[in-house]
Amino acid sequence: MLGKTIENVKGTELSAEWLIRQGFIPEETFTITIEPAPDDDENMPLEEMFRPEFVAEMERVDRDIKQGKFTICRTPEEDEAFFKSVWEDE
């Protein structure tokens, strides 16, 4: 979706509360530009910008998740027991 610009908007047509917060007065005339918020993916760097080791690790994690090799801990007690078992194995 493209942005939209509206020219010559009278301050009296806008919210008085918003005008005050912005430091404007109702007697002013405004040009309003409305743009859609950027997608989160739009802000992500390209994969080529990541180190190969990082990309490889993320691919390994994705494979592990697809194979069911992950643990979900629903309580702090489960977290503690899981990490204790991992640390004791090392």
N, C-alpha and C positions, 0 to 999 in steps of 0.2 A: 504494500500500500504506500502510495506517495504522500508526502506532506501537503499541507494546504495553508495558504496565506490569506488572511482576511484583513483588508485595509480599512482605515477610517472608522474604527470602532470607538464609540463614545464611552468614556469612563463611566458614565451613568448607567450604561448597559451591563456593566460588570459588577461583581460582588463587592460591596463596600468594604467588607472585612478583608478580602484579598487585596484590594487597592491599598488599604491602610498598612497591611503587613508588608507590602512591596514598597511603600513610601511614595505612592502615587496619589493624585487627587482626581476626583470625578470629572473635573472640567477638562482634563487632558483627553487627547485622541490617540488611539493606539493602533499599531499594526501587529496582528497576532499571527504567529506561525505555529502550526500544529504538525508535529512529526510523530510517527509511530515509534515506540520504544524499540531499541535494538534487540535482536535475538541474542540469547546467551551464546549460541554457537558462533555468532558474528564476532564476538570478543575473544574467541579461542584462537591461539596461534596455530599456524599450519603444522601438520604432523612433521613436516621436514625440518621444522625449527627445534624439535626435541632431539636430545641425544639418542643415538641408536640403542644404548643400554636401557634407557627409560622406556622407549617404545617396545623393546623386547620384553621387559618386565610386565608392562600393561597387557601385552598379548598373552603372556603366561598366566597372569591373573584371570583374564577372560576365559582361557581354556579351563583353568581349575574350577571356576564358577560353573561353567557349562557341564563339567563332569561331576558336579556335586561335592567338590573338595573345598567346602567352606563350613564355618560354624557360626550359628546365630545364637548370641547370648541375650536373653530377654531380661535378665535381672543383674544387679551388681554382683550377687552371689555367683551366678553362672559365669560372669566375666572373670571374677577372681579365681574360681575353680579351673576355668579353661587356661588362663595364663599361668597359673601355678603348675598345671600339668605340662605345659609347653616348656616352661623354664626348667623344670626338673628333668626333662628328657635331654637337655643339652649337656 
